Amino acid sequence: MATWTGRLQHWDGRQPDLRAWSDAELLDGLRQLGIVTDRAQFTALVAAKSQTDQEEDWLHASGVTDENLQVFLWLSVRELWQRWQVPQWPLDRLARMLAYLIDAEFAAEYADQLHAPTAVEVFTALEAWLAQEPEPRAAVDALVEQLGMPPQAWPGKLLDAMAEWAEVGNVALALRGGAFLAHVLGHGHAQIFLATALVSARMLERAVAAALEVPLDADLRHGFDELCGHLCLAAGDPVLADVWLQRAADGDGTRAAERTFAAETVHNYLQSWRDAGRDEATPVPDSCKGAARQAAAQSAYYAWMAFAGEGLGPGGVR
């Protein structure tokens, strides 16, 4: 039976600690298992491979049958890929890291045990990959299918993750998620996706501020225009609220018969405001702002549900 030296003799695959190993210690452990490499060799070796292929190649080349040491080998591939910042991220790695990004439990597992990159690094890799893809939505859908996930599920899961990031104070990361959504979907806007996440995180004042940042030429659909309008009125801006809610009514907004009491209150106020000559100087009553906040929460729910299936909005199939 082989006697391992250095840090390898204390390796425990159930409690991996590769991040604490130096490059020399990691390479020494690999050498003892029959794998000789360095930074230049590794980078060249993996340039045209999937991560899974490289893991299997090292397992085969080493010939180790001990499961504990097999874990060391495949984790070493991931660790070196991350540590040495190999620019090529193969599709299987991108898929795994996308799952890490949008699934809270998966993210915690990877961060604590499997030496995952940071969320910012994952976004950077995904954005670099998408820059080469002519059809971003099709590319991401194909990526998540590798994970066994329905393609229509990932946008909603990313919104879930954005809400969690917002809850812990990382609004900048949530905004980056919103920008990713807008780019891949080809519609929407980073700020309205951020606002949706913030509403879910019960950070309504910040959601209102985000909605006010949405440009008027943004292509909002499936209830996000309605949400934007309600948030703008909650901010006391009937002009922007009227624009967004009129667009929603002309598109796929909630039908009159489907409005909640809060949404009907907003509708009636704006109708009276228009009838009175659209006076921008007249302050929006606090009661109406309160109704708008409630309507915004309802709109955020409907907009979120629109991500759960193809073309589903608050009024059904569009």
C-alpha positions as CSV (number, residue, x, y, z in Angstrom):
1,M,0.0,0.0,0.0
2,A,1.4,3.4,-1.0
3,T,2.5,5.8,1.7
4,W,1.6,9.4,0.8
5,T,3.6,12.3,1.9
6,G,3.0,16.0,2.5
7,R,-0.5,17.3,2.6
8,L,-1.8,14.4,0.6
9,Q,-1.4,12.0,3.6
10,H,-4.1,14.1,5.4
11,W,-6.5,14.5,2.5
12,D,-10.1,13.9,3.3
13,G,-12.5,14.1,0.4
14,R,-15.5,14.6,2.7
15,Q,-13.9,17.8,4.0
16,P,-11.8,19.1,1.0
17,D,-9.5,22.0,1.8
18,L,-7.7,22.5,-1.5
19,R,-8.0,26.3,-1.3
20,A,-5.6,26.2,1.6
21,W,-3.0,24.3,-0.3
22,S,-0.2,26.1,-2.1
23,D,0.5,25.5,-5.7
24,A,3.5,23.4,-4.8
25,E,1.6,21.3,-2.4
26,L,-1.2,20.7,-4.9
27,L,1.2,19.8,-7.7
28,D,3.1,17.5,-5.3
29,G,-0.1,15.7,-4.5
30,L,-0.9,15.2,-8.1
31,R,2.7,14.0,-8.8
32,Q,2.4,11.3,-6.2
33,L,-0.7,10.1,-8.0
34,G,1.1,10.0,-11.3
35,I,0.0,13.3,-12.7
36,V,2.8,15.7,-13.6
37,T,1.8,19.2,-14.7
38,D,2.4,22.9,-14.3
39,R,0.5,26.1,-15.1
40,A,1.6,26.3,-18.7
41,Q,1.0,22.6,-19.4
42,F,-2.4,22.6,-17.7
43,T,-3.6,25.7,-19.6
44,A,-2.6,24.2,-22.9
45,L,-4.0,20.8,-21.9
46,V,-7.5,22.0,-21.1
47,A,-7.9,24.6,-23.9
48,A,-9.9,22.3,-26.1
49,K,-11.5,20.0,-23.5
50,S,-14.5,19.9,-21.3
51,Q,-13.9,19.9,-17.6
52,T,-15.5,16.5,-17.3
53,D,-13.2,15.1,-20.0
54,Q,-10.1,16.4,-18.2
55,E,-11.3,15.0,-14.9
56,E,-11.8,11.6,-16.5
57,D,-8.4,11.8,-18.3
58,W,-6.6,12.3,-15.0
59,L,-8.6,9.6,-13.2
60,H,-7.7,7.1,-16.0
61,A,-4.0,8.2,-16.2
62,S,-3.6,7.9,-12.5
63,G,-5.3,4.6,-12.1
64,V,-6.2,5.2,-8.5
65,T,-9.2,3.2,-7.3
66,D,-9.5,4.8,-3.8
67,E,-12.6,7.0,-3.9
68,N,-11.1,9.5,-1.5
69,L,-8.1,10.0,-3.9
70,Q,-10.4,10.1,-6.9
71,V,-12.2,13.0,-5.3
72,F,-8.8,14.7,-4.9
73,L,-8.1,14.3,-8.6
74,W,-11.3,15.7,-9.9
75,L,-11.4,18.5,-7.4
76,S,-7.8,19.4,-8.5
77,V,-9.0,20.0,-12.0
78,R,-11.6,22.4,-10.8
79,E,-9.2,24.1,-8.4
80,L,-6.5,24.6,-10.9
81,W,-9.0,25.9,-13.5
82,Q,-10.2,28.4,-11.0
83,R,-6.8,29.3,-9.4
84,W,-4.9,29.8,-12.6
85,Q,-7.7,31.6,-14.2
86,V,-7.7,29.5,-17.4
87,P,-9.5,31.8,-19.9
88,Q,-11.4,29.0,-21.6
89,W,-14.5,27.9,-19.7
90,P,-16.0,24.8,-21.4
91,L,-19.7,24.5,-21.7
92,D,-20.0,21.8,-19.0
93,R,-18.2,24.1,-16.6
94,L,-20.4,27.1,-17.6
95,A,-23.5,25.0,-17.1
96,R,-22.4,23.9,-13.6
97,M,-21.5,27.4,-12.7
98,L,-24.8,28.8,-14.0
99,A,-26.5,26.3,-11.7
100,Y,-24.2,27.4,-8.9
101,L,-25.3,31.0,-9.6
102,I,-29.0,30.6,-9.6
103,D,-29.6,27.8,-7.1
104,A,-29.1,28.9,-3.5
105,E,-28.5,25.4,-2.1
106,F,-26.2,24.4,-5.0
107,A,-24.3,27.7,-4.5
108,A,-23.8,27.1,-0.8
109,E,-22.6,23.6,-1.5
110,Y,-20.1,24.7,-4.1
111,A,-18.9,27.7,-2.1
112,D,-18.4,25.7,1.1
113,Q,-17.1,22.4,-0.3
114,L,-16.3,22.4,-4.0
115,H,-14.2,25.6,-4.5
116,A,-16.5,27.4,-6.8
117,P,-15.7,30.8,-8.3
118,T,-17.4,33.9,-7.0
119,A,-20.7,35.0,-8.5
120,V,-19.0,37.9,-10.2
121,E,-16.5,35.6,-11.9
122,V,-19.3,33.4,-13.1
123,F,-21.1,36.4,-14.6
124,T,-17.9,37.5,-16.2
125,A,-17.3,34.1,-17.8
126,L,-21.0,33.8,-19.0
127,E,-20.9,37.3,-20.5
128,A,-17.6,36.6,-22.3
129,W,-19.1,33.4,-23.7
130,L,-22.4,35.1,-24.8
131,A,-20.4,37.8,-26.6
132,Q,-19.5,35.1,-29.1
133,E,-23.1,33.7,-29.4
134,P,-25.4,35.1,-32.1
135,E,-28.6,33.9,-30.2
136,P,-28.1,34.4,-26.5
137,R,-31.4,33.0,-25.4
138,A,-31.0,29.8,-27.4
139,A,-27.4,29.4,-26.1
140,V,-28.4,29.8,-22.4
141,D,-31.4,27.5,-22.9
142,A,-29.1,24.8,-24.4
143,L,-26.7,25.3,-21.5
144,V,-29.4,24.7,-18.8
145,E,-30.7,21.7,-20.6
146,Q,-27.3,20.1,-19.8
147,L,-28.4,20.3,-16.2
148,G,-31.7,18.7,-16.8
149,M,-33.5,21.9,-16.2
150,P,-36.4,23.1,-18.3
151,P,-35.2,26.1,-20.4
152,Q,-38.1,28.2,-19.3
153,A,-37.2,27.8,-15.6
154,W,-33.9,29.6,-15.4
155,P,-35.1,33.2,-15.7
156,G,-37.4,32.8,-12.7
157,K,-34.6,31.0,-10.8
158,L,-32.3,33.9,-11.5
159,L,-34.9,36.3,-10.2
160,D,-35.1,34.2,-7.1
161,A,-31.3,34.5,-6.7
162,M,-31.4,38.2,-7.3
163,A,-33.9,38.6,-4.5
164,E,-31.7,36.7,-2.2
165,W,-28.7,38.8,-3.1
166,A,-30.7,41.9,-2.5
167,E,-31.8,40.6,0.9
168,V,-28.2,40.3,2.0
169,G,-27.4,43.8,0.7
170,N,-25.7,42.8,-2.6
171,V,-27.9,45.0,-4.8
172,A,-25.0,45.5,-7.2
173,L,-24.9,41.8,-8.0
174,A,-28.7,41.7,-8.3
175,L,-28.5,44.6,-10.8
176,R,-25.9,42.6,-12.8
177,G,-28.3,39.7,-12.8
178,G,-31.0,42.0,-14.2
179,A,-28.7,43.1,-17.0
180,F,-27.9,39.5,-17.8
181,L,-31.6,38.7,-18.0
182,A,-32.3,41.7,-20.3
183,H,-29.5,40.8,-22.6
184,V,-30.3,37.1,-22.9
185,L,-34.1,37.6,-23.2
186,G,-33.8,40.4,-25.6
187,H,-36.4,42.5,-23.8
188,G,-37.0,44.0,-20.4
189,H,-34.4,46.2,-18.6
190,A,-31.9,45.6,-15.8
191,Q,-33.6,48.1,-13.5
192,I,-37.1,46.6,-13.8
193,F,-35.8,43.1,-13.2
194,L,-33.9,44.6,-10.2
195,A,-37.1,46.3,-9.0
196,T,-39.0,42.9,-9.2
197,A,-36.3,41.3,-7.1
198,L,-36.4,44.1,-4.6
199,V,-40.1,43.9,-4.2
200,S,-39.8,40.2,-3.4
201,A,-37.1,41.1,-0.9
202,R,-39.5,43.6,0.7
203,M,-37.2,46.5,-0.2
204,L,-40.0,48.6,-1.7
205,E,-38.4,52.0,-1.5
206,R,-35.3,50.8,-3.4
207,A,-37.7,49.1,-5.9
208,V,-39.4,52.4,-6.5
209,A,-36.0,54.1,-7.1
210,A,-35.0,51.4,-9.5
211,A,-38.3,51.8,-11.5
212,L,-37.7,55.5,-11.9
213,E,-34.4,54.5,-13.6
214,V,-36.1,52.5,-16.4
215,P,-35.8,54.5,-19.7
216,L,-38.9,55.1,-21.6
217,D,-37.6,53.2,-24.7
218,A,-37.2,50.0,-22.6
219,D,-39.1,47.0,-24.1
220,L,-41.1,45.9,-21.0
221,R,-43.5,42.9,-21.4
222,H,-45.5,40.4,-19.5
223,G,-46.5,42.6,-16.6
224,F,-43.2,44.4,-16.1
225,D,-44.6,47.5,-17.7
226,E,-47.5,47.3,-15.3
227,L,-45.2,46.9,-12.4
228,C,-43.1,49.8,-13.5
229,G,-46.2,52.0,-13.7
230,H,-47.4,51.1,-10.2
231,L,-43.9,51.7,-8.7
232,C,-43.7,55.1,-10.5
233,L,-47.0,56.2,-9.0
234,A,-45.8,55.0,-5.6
235,A,-43.0,57.4,-6.1
236,G,-45.5,60.2,-6.8
237,D,-44.8,60.5,-10.5
238,P,-48.2,60.2,-12.4
239,V,-46.6,61.1,-15.7
240,L,-44.3,58.0,-15.8
241,A,-47.0,55.9,-14.2
242,D,-49.5,56.9,-16.9
243,V,-47.0,56.1,-19.7
244,W,-46.2,52.6,-18.4
245,L,-49.8,51.7,-17.5
246,Q,-51.1,52.9,-20.9
247,R,-48.5,50.7,-22.6
248,A,-49.5,47.8,-20.4
249,A,-53.1,48.3,-21.4
250,D,-52.2,48.4,-25.1
251,G,-50.1,45.2,-24.7
252,D,-50.5,42.3,-22.4
253,G,-51.6,44.1,-19.2
254,T,-54.2,43.0,-16.8
255,R,-57.7,43.3,-18.2
256,A,-60.2,45.6,-16.4
257,A,-62.2,42.6,-15.1
258,E,-59.0,41.1,-13.5
259,R,-57.8,44.2,-11.6
260,T,-57.5,44.0,-7.9
261,F,-58.9,46.7,-5.7
262,A,-55.5,48.3,-5.4
263,A,-54.9,48.3,-9.2
264,E,-58.5,49.6,-9.8
265,T,-57.7,52.5,-7.3
266,V,-54.6,53.4,-9.3
267,H,-56.5,53.2,-12.6
268,N,-59.3,55.4,-11.3
269,Y,-56.8,58.0,-9.9
270,L,-54.9,58.2,-13.2
271,Q,-58.2,58.5,-15.1
272,S,-59.2,61.5,-12.9
273,W,-55.8,63.0,-13.3
274,R,-56.0,62.8,-17.0
275,D,-59.6,64.2,-17.0
276,A,-58.3,67.1,-14.9
277,G,-55.7,68.1,-17.5
278,R,-52.7,66.0,-16.4
279,D,-51.5,68.6,-13.8
280,E,-47.9,67.5,-12.9
281,A,-47.8,69.8,-9.9
282,T,-50.7,68.2,-8.1
283,P,-49.2,65.8,-5.5
284,V,-50.4,62.2,-5.5
285,P,-52.4,61.5,-2.3
286,D,-50.7,59.2,0.2
287,S,-53.7,56.8,0.0
288,C,-53.1,56.4,-3.7
289,K,-49.4,55.9,-3.3
290,G,-50.3,53.2,-0.8
291,A,-52.6,51.6,-3.3
292,A,-49.9,51.8,-5.9
293,R,-47.4,50.1,-3.6
294,Q,-49.9,47.2,-3.0
295,A,-50.6,47.0,-6.7
296,A,-46.9,46.9,-7.4
297,A,-46.5,43.9,-5.1
298,Q,-49.3,42.2,-7.0
299,S,-47.8,43.1,-10.4
300,A,-44.4,41.8,-9.3
301,Y,-46.0,38.4,-8.5
302,Y,-47.7,38.3,-11.9
303,A,-44.6,39.3,-13.7
304,W,-42.6,36.7,-11.9
305,M,-45.1,34.0,-12.8
306,A,-44.7,35.1,-16.5
307,F,-41.3,33.5,-16.3
308,A,-42.7,30.1,-15.3
309,G,-43.9,29.3,-18.8
310,E,-43.8,30.3,-22.4
311,G,-45.7,33.5,-23.0
312,L,-47.8,33.4,-19.8
313,G,-48.8,36.8,-18.4
314,P,-51.3,38.0,-15.8
315,G,-54.2,37.5,-18.2
316,G,-53.2,34.1,-19.6
317,V,-51.6,33.0,-22.8
318,R,-50.4,36.0,-25.0
